[in-house]
Structures are given as C-alpha cells and as structure tokens.
C-alpha cells in the first residue's frame, strides 16, 4: 500500500531528494514549500503523486490548516518529514536574540507544531513515522555554529522524549544527522557579527567554510534519502541515523570526549551525594 508523506522544505536539498525518493517508491507526497511554484516540474511530471502546498512552518495557524486539509484530501498522513531549515554562522557573543529566536522558530517550534498536528491522525491509526532533520550539529557543536546547534540539540532532546511517548502507539521517530551534503544549505545561511577580531581564527574559519564550501560537499542527497527510506522500512527503525563520513567521525569523537570527561571526573561527581 502506498504511503502519504508530508515533507516540509520539499522544493530543494534533502526535501527534494526525499520527495523524489517517495515518488519513485510509488507514494504520494504533500510537498510543502514557502513557494510551491518551485515544485511545478514535479507536479507536472507526477500529477497523481505530488500535492504541492504553500507553507511557512513558523506560521502555526497555517501548519494546522495544511495538515488538516492534507489529511482530508488523502485520508491519512503516514510520514511527516520536518526538513525545512537554514544554517547560521556567528559567535555566541555576536548572535542577537532576534536571530536566535528566528532559528528556534524554524528548527524547533515549527517541527513541534507540525508534530502536534499530525499525531492525532497517527494515534488514531496506531501507525506512522516522524522524521526529524537534525544535523551532525545536533550531537557535536563547533565554533560559529552555536545558535544553529542549539536548535538542533533542542530538536533532538524533544524527539527522544517523543520517541518514548509514541512507540507504544505504533509510531516511529527517526532523527537524521547529516554532515555536509551537496545541497543548497550553505547558500541559504545567515550571519552574525564579523566585527570581533578575537574570533577570527575560530568563528572565521567556520564562516569561510560555509561561504566557500557550497558545491564541494561530499554527501549525495539521493543516497541520504535512500538511507532514510531503508531505516523507515527496517524491522527496527533506529532513533538516530548519522549520514556521511564527516558526521559519523565527528559524533564518534564527541562521544569519546564525553566518555573521557565522565570517567575522569566520575569520582568527583559521585561524591556530591549527601553524607549519611
């Protein structure tokens, strides 16, 4: 039986790759984008499989309306992919509250609203899957990516709890942690600062990587989409799926650092209990 997908940011990058993979699998995609006309080619080629809709995921009222209308048109939503996003580079000191809030609206509050909107439909059917597009930055941060990683850490924390809550109801949660893939993400970035010289060697290096690295990323979005579909079809869908050598290596290194700090300071940490 074909599935019904709701994919945000479906017009480019991973969203486009997920949409094309779902089409190839014979499924139906409610392809959401702020500019649905950018999906006209897919609609023309697959009119029975692509339902392009306008959606800004930071508009909570629009989220509820789009989900309700999609469920009514197609009878159900089997897979939600919270993919819409952008990157941001800047030191923590130079990142303004408005910039931070904007990223949280896009990467945390938007996915939360979409998740809340689809869950009643999935709970009623006791089936479904929610795919959260995180990042290697959702596990291991670096200079210049503080704001971006803060949103992805938050998304992952929320998703871990969500997975425990909905697993008994037949609903799966998959957190995807890509490294650098050949998408337009580097071209869709915002910047903070560039005025504090003390950060030139740290944040400056990250900024240069983002501003010049577009088109050089090693990851193939089509292969990433195939990996996600395979994980969703597996008997045991993993909670996390790291994609790309850079992501896997960085996360393994981060886990080793966490383990090292934990074991080095274990006695000090355990000795904080009340005496007696």
Secondary structure, DSSP 8 states (H G I E B T S, - for coil): ---EEEEETTTSHHHHHHHHHHHHTT-EEEEEESSGGGGHHHHHH-TTTEEEEE--TT-HHHHHHHHHHHHHHHS---EEEE----EEEB-TTT--HHHHHHHHIIIIIHHHHHHHHHHHHHHHHT-EEEEEE--GGGT---TTBHHHHHHHHHHHHHHHHHHHHHGGGTEEEEEEEE-SBSSSGGGSEEE-----GGGTTTHHHHHHHHHH-TT---B-HHHHHHHHHHHHHSSS--SEEEESHHHHHHHHHHHHHHHHHHHHTHHHHHTTS---
